[in-house]
Amino acid sequence: MTALAYSPDNQTLVSGAYREVLVWDAASGKLLRRVGGLAGQVRALAFGKDNATLAVATGVAGRSGAVAVVNLATGAVTPVEQAKDEILAVAVSADGKWLATGGTDATVRVWDLDTKAPARELKGHGDWISGLAFAPDGRLLASSSADKTARIWKTDTWKEEFQLPTQITDAVTGVAFAPEGDLLAFTVGGLDERAVRVWRTQAALAEIDTSRPGALAQATQTRSMDTGACLPLAVAFAKAQGHSRLVVGCTDKTVRLMGSGGNTIATAVGHAGWVYAVAASPDGLKVASGSGDGTVKIWGPAGKLLLTLSEGNTGP
């Protein structure tokens, strides 16, 4: 399971499969229905501002890729983008206006879902786009890439504002904004570094005095939070009292729940394969993880296993 998303109303969880999306009841774990007719393996999912609109990225490695908007109420599939290789990331702005897509050609494309105008192409990355996220207020778009960077784009100009981190180490595998809008987290994984890096977003919205020595370096400073044996593959934020927590999917088959300061709150153990996708319910009370073992697991905020979702089993 390589893609997960909770609906804005907290009622539905969707997971990606081969040529279809599975729709689950978020409370009971019951499989409600399947939405088929898609092209290839589902690689990324993102809800729009309502509970029926779902952006789906799919692909067959080295052969084709596509993005479609699926109406979960009717099952209608509206094609948006076709590519010669996989599309690996999608994000929808909170107001439902912008759809961002990215894949193996290293280009971020932004589609206006209202006007259906041709996509804006955001160039700068040098390798696969691994993740995309809009800030809660819609003013920023973050992209992560195998080129070992995360990049920040302002949505009023669609120009790149920052490249993170300043000291390049390893591939960036995922990116997420905190619901509070004050933090951006991105996962870094490779031979030299296994960590979640956190960046304070205020710098992107302030005037940078380029004449002041070190001003840009200070604005792009990130804090690295080591994940030890976990090579992180995916990251999300779950709402919590005080500040949202980090949810990290790992190659050591665990899900790490971490405070925004880097402290490990819990390590959820139970998957038999790498954890490729994580998602948090809008109320923060549940965390979903998707693994190479073919299952989706639902965890409580302290890492307790609540449900295992598979087509024939919804028990813990």
C-alpha positions as CSV (number, residue, x, y, z in Angstrom):
1,M,0.0,0.0,0.0
2,T,1.8,3.1,-1.2
3,A,-0.9,5.8,-0.9
4,L,-3.3,6.9,1.8
5,A,-5.6,9.9,2.5
6,Y,-8.3,10.8,5.0
7,S,-11.4,12.7,3.9
8,P,-11.8,16.2,5.4
9,D,-14.9,15.1,7.3
10,N,-13.0,12.3,9.0
11,Q,-15.4,9.7,7.8
12,T,-13.5,8.0,5.0
13,L,-10.0,6.6,4.5
14,V,-8.8,5.8,1.0
15,S,-5.9,3.6,0.0
16,G,-4.3,3.0,-3.4
17,A,-4.0,-0.4,-5.1
18,Y,-3.4,-1.6,-8.6
19,R,-5.7,0.2,-11.0
20,E,-8.2,1.1,-8.2
21,V,-8.8,3.0,-5.0
22,L,-10.2,1.3,-2.0
23,V,-12.7,3.3,0.1
24,W,-12.9,2.4,3.8
25,D,-15.1,3.5,6.7
26,A,-12.7,5.4,8.9
27,A,-14.4,4.3,12.1
28,S,-15.1,0.6,11.6
29,G,-12.5,-0.3,8.9
30,K,-15.2,-1.8,6.7
31,L,-14.4,-1.8,3.0
32,L,-17.2,0.4,1.5
33,R,-16.4,0.2,-2.2
34,R,-13.8,0.2,-4.9
35,V,-13.2,2.8,-7.6
36,G,-11.6,1.2,-10.6
37,G,-10.8,2.1,-14.1
38,L,-7.4,3.7,-13.2
39,A,-4.1,3.3,-15.2
40,G,-1.5,1.4,-13.2
41,Q,-0.4,1.3,-9.6
42,V,-1.8,4.2,-7.5
43,R,1.2,6.1,-6.2
44,A,-0.4,9.2,-4.4
45,L,-3.8,10.4,-3.3
46,A,-5.0,13.8,-2.1
47,F,-8.5,15.0,-1.2
48,G,-9.9,18.3,-2.4
49,K,-11.8,20.7,-0.2
50,D,-14.8,18.4,-0.2
51,N,-15.2,14.8,0.7
52,A,-15.9,13.5,-2.8
53,T,-13.1,15.0,-4.8
54,L,-10.0,12.9,-4.9
55,A,-6.8,13.4,-6.9
56,V,-5.1,10.2,-7.9
57,A,-1.6,9.7,-9.3
58,T,-0.9,6.4,-11.0
59,G,1.8,4.8,-13.2
60,V,3.6,1.8,-14.6
61,A,7.4,2.2,-14.1
62,G,9.2,3.2,-17.3
63,R,6.0,3.1,-19.4
64,S,3.3,5.5,-18.4
65,G,1.8,7.8,-15.8
66,A,-1.4,9.6,-15.2
67,V,-3.3,11.9,-12.9
68,A,-7.1,11.9,-12.6
69,V,-9.7,13.5,-10.4
70,V,-12.2,10.9,-9.1
71,N,-15.6,11.8,-7.8
72,L,-16.1,9.3,-5.0
73,A,-19.9,9.9,-4.9
74,T,-20.5,9.1,-8.5
75,G,-17.4,7.1,-9.4
76,A,-16.7,9.4,-12.4
77,V,-13.0,9.6,-13.4
78,T,-11.8,12.8,-15.0
79,P,-8.3,12.6,-16.7
80,V,-6.0,15.5,-15.9
81,E,-2.5,14.6,-17.0
82,Q,-0.8,11.9,-19.1
83,A,2.9,11.1,-18.9
84,K,5.5,8.7,-20.3
85,D,6.6,7.5,-16.8
86,E,5.1,7.3,-13.3
87,I,3.5,10.3,-11.5
88,L,4.6,9.9,-7.9
89,A,3.0,12.9,-6.0
90,V,-0.1,15.0,-5.9
91,A,-1.4,17.8,-3.7
92,V,-4.5,19.9,-3.6
93,S,-4.7,23.3,-2.1
94,A,-7.1,23.8,0.8
95,D,-9.5,25.9,-1.2
96,G,-9.6,23.3,-3.9
97,K,-8.3,25.6,-6.6
98,W,-4.8,24.2,-7.3
99,L,-3.7,20.7,-8.1
100,A,0.1,20.1,-8.0
101,T,1.6,16.9,-9.6
102,G,5.1,15.6,-9.9
103,G,6.9,12.5,-11.1
104,T,10.0,11.0,-12.7
105,D,10.6,13.9,-15.2
106,A,11.6,16.3,-12.3
107,T,9.0,18.9,-13.2
108,V,6.2,20.1,-10.8
109,R,3.0,20.9,-12.7
110,V,0.2,23.1,-11.2
111,W,-3.3,22.8,-12.6
112,D,-6.1,25.3,-12.1
113,L,-9.1,23.1,-11.3
114,D,-11.5,25.9,-11.8
115,T,-10.5,27.1,-15.2
116,K,-8.9,23.8,-16.5
117,A,-6.2,26.0,-18.0
118,P,-2.9,24.5,-19.2
119,A,-0.5,23.6,-16.4
120,R,2.1,25.8,-15.0
121,E,5.5,24.1,-15.1
122,L,7.8,24.6,-12.1
123,K,11.4,23.7,-13.0
124,G,14.4,23.5,-10.8
125,H,14.6,19.9,-9.4
126,G,17.1,17.6,-11.0
127,D,15.5,14.3,-10.2
128,W,12.2,12.5,-9.4
129,I,9.6,14.5,-7.5
130,S,8.9,12.3,-4.4
131,G,6.3,14.5,-2.5
132,L,4.2,17.7,-2.7
133,A,2.3,19.7,-0.1
134,F,0.5,23.0,0.0
135,A,0.7,25.1,3.2
136,P,-2.7,25.3,5.0
137,D,-3.2,29.0,3.9
138,G,-2.3,28.2,0.3
139,R,0.5,30.7,0.1
140,L,3.3,28.1,-0.3
141,L,3.9,24.9,-2.2
142,A,6.6,22.5,-1.0
143,S,8.2,19.8,-3.2
144,S,10.6,17.0,-2.3
145,S,12.9,15.2,-4.7
146,A,15.5,12.5,-5.1
147,D,17.8,15.3,-6.1
148,K,18.4,15.7,-2.3
149,T,16.4,18.9,-1.9
150,A,13.1,20.2,-0.8
151,R,12.0,23.4,-2.6
152,I,9.6,26.1,-1.6
153,W,7.5,27.9,-4.2
154,K,5.2,31.0,-3.6
155,T,1.8,30.4,-5.1
156,D,1.2,34.1,-6.0
157,T,4.2,34.0,-8.4
158,W,5.0,30.3,-8.7
159,K,8.7,31.1,-8.3
160,E,11.1,29.1,-6.2
161,E,11.9,31.0,-3.0
162,F,14.1,28.5,-1.1
163,Q,16.1,25.3,-1.6
164,L,16.4,23.2,1.5
165,P,18.6,22.0,3.2
166,T,21.6,24.1,2.4
167,Q,23.9,21.2,3.1
168,I,22.9,18.4,0.7
169,T,23.1,14.9,2.1
170,D,20.6,12.3,0.7
171,A,17.4,11.9,-1.2
172,V,14.3,13.7,0.2
173,T,11.5,11.2,0.3
174,G,8.5,13.1,1.6
175,V,7.2,16.5,2.7
176,A,4.4,17.8,4.9
177,F,3.2,21.1,6.4
178,A,2.0,21.2,10.0
179,P,-1.8,22.1,10.3
180,E,-0.6,25.2,12.3
181,G,1.3,26.4,9.2
182,D,4.4,27.2,11.1
183,L,6.5,24.1,10.3
184,L,7.5,22.2,7.2
185,A,8.8,18.6,7.7
186,F,10.7,16.6,5.1
187,T,12.2,13.2,5.3
188,V,15.8,12.5,4.3
189,G,17.1,9.0,3.8
190,G,20.3,7.4,2.5
191,L,23.8,6.4,3.4
192,D,24.8,9.6,5.2
193,E,21.6,10.8,6.9
194,R,18.4,9.2,8.2
195,A,16.4,12.0,9.6
196,V,13.3,14.2,9.6
197,R,14.3,17.8,9.0
198,V,12.0,20.7,10.2
199,W,12.0,24.2,8.8
200,R,10.1,27.2,10.2
201,T,8.0,28.7,7.4
202,Q,8.0,32.3,8.7
203,A,11.2,32.9,6.6
204,A,9.3,32.3,3.4
205,L,6.8,35.1,4.2
206,A,9.3,37.7,5.4
207,E,11.5,40.1,3.4
208,I,15.0,38.7,3.3
209,D,17.7,41.4,3.5
210,T,20.1,40.1,0.9
211,S,22.6,42.8,1.9
212,R,23.0,41.4,5.4
213,P,25.6,38.7,5.7
214,G,24.1,35.3,6.5
215,A,20.5,36.4,6.2
216,L,19.7,33.8,3.5
217,A,21.6,31.1,5.4
218,Q,19.6,31.9,8.5
219,A,16.3,31.8,6.6
220,T,17.0,28.4,5.1
221,Q,18.3,26.8,8.4
222,T,16.7,23.5,9.2
223,R,16.7,21.3,12.3
224,S,17.6,17.6,11.8
225,M,15.9,15.0,13.9
226,D,17.7,11.7,13.7
227,T,15.6,8.6,13.1
228,G,18.2,5.9,13.9
229,A,17.5,2.5,12.3
230,C,14.5,4.1,10.5
231,L,15.2,5.2,6.9
232,P,12.1,7.5,6.6
233,L,10.0,7.1,3.5
234,A,6.9,9.3,4.3
235,V,5.8,12.0,6.7
236,A,2.6,13.6,7.9
237,F,1.4,15.7,10.8
238,A,-1.3,14.6,13.3
239,K,-3.1,17.2,15.4
240,A,-2.3,17.2,19.1
241,Q,-2.6,19.4,22.1
242,G,0.1,22.0,22.1
243,H,1.4,21.3,18.6
244,S,0.8,18.7,15.9
245,R,3.0,15.6,16.0
246,L,5.1,14.1,13.3
247,V,4.1,10.7,11.8
248,V,6.9,8.9,10.0
249,G,6.8,5.8,7.9
250,C,10.0,3.7,8.0
251,T,12.0,1.0,6.2
252,D,12.4,-0.8,9.6
253,K,8.6,-1.7,9.3
254,T,7.6,0.8,12.0
255,V,5.7,4.0,12.3
256,R,7.4,6.7,14.5
257,L,5.3,9.2,16.3
258,M,7.5,12.2,17.2
259,G,7.0,15.6,18.8
260,S,7.8,18.7,16.8
261,G,11.0,19.1,18.9
262,G,12.3,15.7,17.8
263,N,11.3,13.5,20.8
264,T,10.0,10.0,20.0
265,I,6.5,9.6,21.6
266,A,5.9,6.1,20.4
267,T,7.1,3.5,17.9
268,A,4.2,1.5,16.3
269,V,5.2,-2.0,15.5
270,G,3.2,-4.6,13.5
271,H,3.9,-4.3,9.8
272,A,5.8,-7.0,8.0
273,G,7.1,-4.8,5.3
274,W,8.4,-1.2,4.7
275,V,6.0,1.5,5.5
276,Y,5.5,3.6,2.3
277,A,2.6,5.8,3.3
278,V,1.2,7.5,6.4
279,A,-1.8,9.7,7.0
280,A,-3.5,11.3,10.0
281,S,-7.2,11.7,10.6
282,P,-8.3,15.4,10.7
283,D,-9.1,15.1,14.4
284,G,-5.6,13.7,15.1
285,L,-7.0,10.6,17.0
286,K,-6.0,8.1,14.4
287,V,-3.0,7.4,12.2
288,A,-3.0,5.2,9.1
289,S,0.0,3.5,7.7
290,G,0.4,1.6,4.4
291,S,3.0,-1.1,3.9
292,G,4.6,-3.3,1.4
293,D,3.0,-6.2,3.3
294,G,-0.2,-5.3,1.6
295,T,-2.1,-4.0,4.6
296,V,-3.2,-0.7,6.1
297,K,-3.0,-0.4,9.8
298,I,-4.8,2.1,12.0
299,W,-3.1,3.3,15.2
300,G,-4.2,5.4,18.1
301,P,-2.3,8.6,19.1
302,A,-0.1,6.6,21.5
303,G,0.8,4.0,18.8
304,K,-1.7,1.3,19.9
305,L,-2.9,-0.8,17.0
306,L,-6.7,-0.4,16.5
307,L,-7.4,-2.0,13.2
308,T,-5.7,-3.9,10.3
309,L,-7.5,-3.2,7.0
310,S,-7.4,-5.9,4.3
311,E,-10.0,-7.2,2.0
312,G,-10.9,-10.1,4.2
313,N,-10.0,-8.9,7.6
314,T,-10.8,-5.8,9.7
315,G,-9.6,-7.0,13.1
316,P,-6.6,-5.8,15.1
